[in-house]
Amino acid sequence: MRARVLAVVEETPGIILSDIARNLGITRNAATYQVRVLAQSKLLTVVRENGIVRAYLPGVRHSCASSGI
């Protein structure tokens, strides 16, 4: 599942959690868990932007103010 999450984020940098869930056919809670584990392992960068959580691969440039789920 984590490999699928990484593939979706690689395909769509800055994707929001609900879109990850929709693309993979999983619940938003499951997507949140998978993204959190990947972020803790430094395989994803998670950015909270105006209350919306976006996921990026490390090193991908983004214009965010704060990070974290």
N, C-alpha and C positions, 0 to 999 in steps of 0.2 A: 504494500500500500504506500509506503513512504517513497518508493521509487516512482510510483505513479504521481504522487503529489509533486515531487521534484520535476517530473516531466511537464506537468501542467504549468508550473511556475516558470520553467525555462521557456515554454511556448508563449506565455503571457506574463511578462514581468509586471509586477504591481497588481496582480489579480487579487480580488477580495475573497475572504473566506467563504462566503455564500456561493460564489462562482466556482471555487475549488470543489465544494461539496456537490454542486449541481453537475459539474463536468464528470465527476467520479461516481456519482450515484450513491453518495454517502450522506449522513446527516451533517449538519453544521457543527455539532458537538464533536463528531468524529474528525472532521476536517481541522477544527481548532486543536484537538489533541495531537494529531499528526504534525501539524505545523509547529506547535509548541516543542515537541520532541526534536524535530529537525532544527529548529532555531537554537535550542539548548546545545545541540551537537555542532553548531556553527555551519550547518549545511544550508540554512536559509537565513535571510535577514527579514525581520518582521518590523513593520512601521505602522504606527497609529497616526492617522491623518484625519483630523476633524471627526474623531470617533469611529473611523473606518480603518480596519486592519488590512494592510496590504502585505503581500509576500514577494520577496525578490531573492534571486540567487546572490550569494556574496560577491561583492565587487561590481554589481550592476548599479549604475548611477541612478539616484532618485532624489527628488526634491522634497524631503520630509523634514519635519521639525523634531519629532520624538520617535523613539523606538520602543517596542515591547508589546506583548499581548495583554 
